[in-house]
């Protein structure tokens, strides 16, 4: 069985709860650190799925590994390899799908409640409102063919779904230890950041065990739903909606969703395949640089 590729960009931003979930389910994975290793897998089809974690960098930076990562995600989209993006990873997925990533009107740092759209409630079996951990300055547009899954007060687009590709503008994977490590590393940043959606270090760490327990329950629900459909190929139905007889339930809500977006998916993936080939052939090499205040 092929492993899941996990792309980790920062030492303090590991896979956390996601890695714990995979281990508990006996699901193989490969942890890849492109910033350290300086290289990226070329073929997404070598993996069952691709998971992209957060980063202190911005998805729009002209760095060689970021361009390689974008190419890998486009290759995943072109070959129907499911992608799961966390924060920076969500922005990278949006960018790979042709959507714009830009500065959010204000930073989002700390805990906040976000609302789950009706489609996402049904698909992910989540309540209407969930709490999540945030640390980002940028946001993304909803890509063509995708639907918004989460929205917030100070950041409208907190997540989207596109078939088996899911993006979350926030962090479901964090543990109490990783949140503490982020605060330690970003102490000066927290002292300088301001805005209606920025919490202090004391506010972030307040009631941390209770917050982490609630977030973990949400994360396990989402990770379970995403991993269960890894071996289920997208069902393509041209010429209209699938015939579903009354009283007969489909294999899953995910397959119904794939049917509904099949026409868009076929057209989108065909164009991505050509774009991916061109990018992989002409990818330029640029020196690694760090962008201040771009953690996601």
C-alpha positions as CSV (number, residue, x, y, z in Angstrom):
1,X,0.0,0.0,0.0
2,X,1.4,3.4,-1.0
3,X,2.1,5.8,1.9
4,X,0.7,9.3,2.4
5,X,3.2,12.1,1.8
6,X,3.3,14.7,4.6
7,X,5.1,17.9,3.7
8,X,6.5,19.6,6.8
9,X,8.2,23.0,6.4
10,X,9.0,24.1,10.0
11,X,10.4,22.2,13.0
12,X,7.7,23.6,15.3
13,X,4.8,22.8,12.8
14,X,4.7,19.1,12.7
15,X,1.9,16.7,11.8
16,X,0.8,16.4,15.4
17,X,-2.7,14.9,15.7
18,X,-2.7,13.9,12.0
19,X,0.4,11.7,12.6
20,X,-1.1,10.3,15.7
21,X,-4.3,9.4,13.8
22,X,-2.4,7.7,11.0
23,X,-0.4,5.6,13.5
24,X,-3.5,4.6,15.4
25,X,-5.1,3.4,12.1
26,X,-2.0,1.6,10.8
27,X,-1.8,3.9,7.8
28,X,1.7,4.3,6.3
29,X,3.1,7.8,5.7
30,X,6.3,9.5,4.6
31,X,7.4,12.7,6.3
32,X,9.1,15.0,3.8
33,X,10.9,18.3,4.8
34,X,11.5,20.2,1.5
35,X,13.1,23.2,3.2
36,X,15.7,21.0,4.8
37,X,16.1,18.4,2.1
38,X,16.0,20.9,-0.7
39,X,14.0,18.6,-3.0
40,X,10.4,17.5,-3.5
41,X,8.9,14.3,-4.9
42,X,8.1,14.6,-8.6
43,X,5.2,12.2,-9.0
44,X,2.2,12.5,-6.7
45,X,1.0,9.1,-7.9
46,X,3.8,7.5,-5.8
47,X,1.5,8.3,-2.8
48,X,-2.1,7.6,-1.7
49,X,-2.5,11.3,-0.8
50,X,-0.6,14.5,-0.1
51,X,-0.8,16.4,3.1
52,X,0.7,19.9,3.3
53,X,1.4,21.6,6.6
54,X,2.0,25.2,7.7
55,X,5.0,27.4,7.1
56,X,6.5,30.7,8.1
57,X,6.8,31.5,4.4
58,X,4.2,32.9,2.1
59,X,2.8,30.8,-0.7
60,X,3.6,33.7,-3.2
61,X,7.3,33.7,-2.4
62,X,9.6,32.9,-5.4
63,X,11.4,30.0,-3.8
64,X,12.5,26.9,-5.6
65,X,10.9,24.5,-3.2
66,X,7.6,26.4,-3.2
67,X,7.5,26.2,-7.0
68,X,8.3,22.5,-6.8
69,X,5.6,22.0,-4.2
70,X,3.1,23.8,-6.4
71,X,4.0,21.5,-9.3
72,X,3.6,18.5,-7.1
73,X,0.1,19.6,-6.1
74,X,-0.8,20.3,-9.7
75,X,0.4,16.8,-10.5
76,X,-1.8,15.4,-7.7
77,X,-4.8,17.3,-9.0
78,X,-4.1,16.1,-12.6
79,X,-3.9,12.4,-11.4
80,X,-6.7,12.5,-8.8
81,X,-4.4,12.1,-5.8
82,X,-6.3,13.6,-2.8
83,X,-4.7,16.6,-1.2
84,X,-5.2,17.9,2.4
85,X,-3.9,21.4,3.1
86,X,-3.4,23.1,6.5
87,X,-3.1,26.9,6.5
88,X,0.0,27.5,4.2
89,X,-0.9,24.1,2.7
90,X,-4.4,25.4,2.0
91,X,-3.0,28.5,0.3
92,X,-0.7,26.3,-1.8
93,X,-3.6,24.1,-2.9
94,X,-5.6,27.2,-3.8
95,X,-2.7,28.5,-5.8
96,X,-2.1,25.2,-7.5
97,X,-5.8,25.3,-8.6
98,X,-5.3,28.8,-10.1
99,X,-6.8,30.8,-7.3
100,X,-5.2,34.0,-5.9
101,X,-3.5,34.1,-2.5
102,X,-3.3,37.6,-0.9
103,X,-3.0,39.4,2.3
104,X,-6.0,39.1,4.6
105,X,-7.4,42.4,5.9
106,X,-6.0,41.6,9.4
107,X,-3.9,38.8,10.9
108,X,-5.6,35.8,12.4
109,X,-3.6,34.6,15.4
110,X,-5.1,32.5,18.2
111,X,-8.3,30.6,18.8
112,X,-11.5,31.5,17.1
113,X,-14.8,29.9,16.1
114,X,-15.6,29.4,12.5
115,X,-18.8,28.4,10.8
116,X,-19.3,25.3,8.7
117,X,-21.3,25.5,5.5
118,X,-24.3,23.2,5.0
119,X,-22.5,21.1,2.3
120,X,-19.5,20.7,4.6
121,X,-21.7,19.8,7.6
122,X,-23.2,16.9,5.6
123,X,-20.0,15.8,4.0
124,X,-17.7,15.9,7.1
125,X,-20.5,15.3,9.6
126,X,-19.4,18.4,11.6
127,X,-21.6,20.8,13.7
128,X,-22.5,24.2,12.4
129,X,-19.7,25.9,14.4
130,X,-16.3,24.6,15.4
131,X,-13.2,26.1,17.1
132,X,-9.8,26.0,15.5
133,X,-6.3,27.4,16.0
134,X,-5.0,30.1,13.6
135,X,-1.7,31.8,12.9
136,X,-1.8,33.4,9.4
137,X,-1.6,36.7,7.6
138,X,-2.7,35.6,4.2
139,X,-5.9,34.3,2.7
140,X,-7.0,32.6,-0.6
141,X,-9.8,32.9,-3.1
142,X,-12.1,29.9,-3.5
143,X,-10.8,28.1,-6.6
144,X,-13.1,27.5,-9.6
145,X,-15.1,24.4,-9.1
146,X,-14.6,24.3,-5.3
147,X,-17.1,25.2,-2.6
148,X,-16.5,27.1,0.6
149,X,-16.5,24.8,3.6
150,X,-15.6,27.1,6.5
151,X,-16.0,30.9,7.0
152,X,-15.0,33.2,9.8
153,X,-15.7,36.7,11.1
154,X,-12.3,38.3,10.2
155,X,-11.4,35.9,7.4
156,X,-14.2,34.9,5.1
157,X,-12.5,31.9,3.3
158,X,-11.5,29.5,6.1
159,X,-11.7,26.4,4.0
160,X,-12.9,24.8,0.7
161,X,-13.7,21.4,-0.7
162,X,-13.0,20.3,-4.3
163,X,-13.8,16.6,-4.6
164,X,-11.3,14.7,-2.5
165,X,-9.1,17.8,-2.1
166,X,-9.8,19.7,1.2
167,X,-8.2,22.9,2.4
168,X,-8.4,24.4,5.9
169,X,-7.2,28.0,6.6
170,X,-6.2,27.0,10.1
171,X,-4.6,24.3,12.1
172,X,-6.5,21.1,13.1
173,X,-3.3,19.2,13.8
174,X,-1.8,21.2,16.7
175,X,-1.1,19.7,20.1
176,X,-0.6,21.5,23.5
177,X,3.1,21.0,23.0
178,X,3.2,22.5,19.5
179,X,1.1,25.5,20.5
180,X,3.4,26.2,23.4
181,X,6.4,25.8,21.0
182,X,4.8,28.3,18.5
183,X,4.3,30.8,21.2
184,X,7.9,30.4,22.4
185,X,9.3,30.8,18.9
186,X,6.9,33.7,18.0
187,X,7.1,35.6,21.3
188,X,8.4,38.8,19.7
189,X,5.9,38.5,16.9
190,X,3.0,38.2,19.3
191,X,4.2,41.3,21.1
192,X,4.1,43.3,17.8
193,X,1.0,41.8,16.1
194,X,-2.3,43.6,16.6
195,X,-5.8,43.6,15.2
196,X,-9.3,42.4,16.1
197,X,-8.4,38.7,15.5
198,X,-5.0,38.6,17.3
199,X,-4.7,37.1,20.7
200,X,-1.9,37.5,23.2
201,X,0.3,34.7,24.3
202,X,-1.6,34.5,27.6
203,X,-5.0,34.3,25.8
204,X,-3.7,31.6,23.5
205,X,-2.4,29.4,26.4
206,X,-5.4,30.0,28.6
207,X,-7.5,26.8,29.1
208,X,-5.2,25.1,26.6
209,X,-6.0,21.5,27.6
210,X,-9.7,22.0,27.1
211,X,-9.2,23.8,23.8
212,X,-6.9,21.1,22.5
213,X,-9.3,18.3,23.6
214,X,-12.1,19.9,21.6
215,X,-9.9,20.6,18.6
216,X,-8.6,17.0,18.6
217,X,-12.2,15.7,18.4
218,X,-12.8,17.8,15.4
219,X,-9.5,16.9,13.8
220,X,-10.1,13.1,14.2
221,X,-13.5,13.5,12.6
222,X,-12.0,15.4,9.6
223,X,-9.0,13.1,9.3
224,X,-11.1,10.0,9.4
225,X,-13.4,11.3,6.7
226,X,-10.5,12.3,4.5
227,X,-8.5,9.0,4.9
228,X,-11.6,6.9,4.3
229,X,-12.0,8.1,0.8
230,X,-8.3,7.8,-0.2
231,X,-8.9,4.5,-2.0
232,X,-12.1,5.6,-3.6
233,X,-11.5,7.0,-7.1
234,X,-13.5,10.0,-8.2
235,X,-16.5,8.8,-10.1
236,X,-16.9,10.7,-13.4
237,X,-20.4,10.9,-14.8
238,X,-20.7,12.9,-18.0
239,X,-24.0,14.3,-19.4
240,X,-25.8,15.0,-16.1
241,X,-26.3,13.8,-12.6
242,X,-26.1,10.1,-11.8
243,X,-29.3,8.0,-11.7
244,X,-30.1,7.3,-8.0
245,X,-33.2,5.3,-7.3
246,X,-35.5,6.4,-4.5
247,X,-34.6,4.7,-1.3
248,X,-31.2,3.5,-2.5
249,X,-28.3,5.2,-0.7
250,X,-25.1,5.9,-2.6
251,X,-21.8,4.4,-1.5
252,X,-20.9,7.7,0.2
253,X,-21.5,11.4,0.3
254,X,-18.1,11.9,-1.2
255,X,-19.0,9.9,-4.4
256,X,-22.2,12.0,-4.8
257,X,-20.1,15.2,-4.4
258,X,-17.7,13.9,-7.0
259,X,-20.6,13.2,-9.4
260,X,-21.9,16.7,-9.0
261,X,-18.6,18.2,-10.0
262,X,-17.5,15.6,-12.5
263,X,-17.8,17.8,-15.6
264,X,-15.8,20.6,-14.0
265,X,-13.2,18.1,-12.7
266,X,-12.6,16.5,-16.1
267,X,-12.1,19.8,-17.8
268,X,-10.0,21.2,-14.9
269,X,-7.7,18.2,-14.6
270,X,-7.1,18.0,-18.4
271,X,-5.8,21.6,-18.4
272,X,-3.8,21.0,-15.2
273,X,-2.0,18.1,-16.7
274,X,-0.6,20.2,-19.5
275,X,0.2,23.0,-17.1
276,X,2.0,20.6,-14.8
277,X,4.2,19.2,-17.6
278,X,5.3,22.7,-18.5
279,X,6.0,23.8,-15.0
280,X,8.0,20.6,-14.2
281,X,10.0,21.2,-17.4
282,X,10.7,24.9,-16.9
283,X,10.8,25.3,-13.1
284,X,13.4,27.9,-12.3
285,X,15.9,27.6,-9.4
286,X,15.9,30.6,-7.0
287,X,17.8,31.1,-3.7
288,X,16.0,30.3,-0.5
289,X,14.8,33.3,1.4
290,X,12.6,33.9,4.4
291,X,9.6,36.4,4.4
292,X,8.9,38.1,7.7
293,X,5.4,37.8,9.3
294,X,4.1,35.2,6.8
295,X,3.5,32.3,9.1
296,X,0.5,30.2,8.0
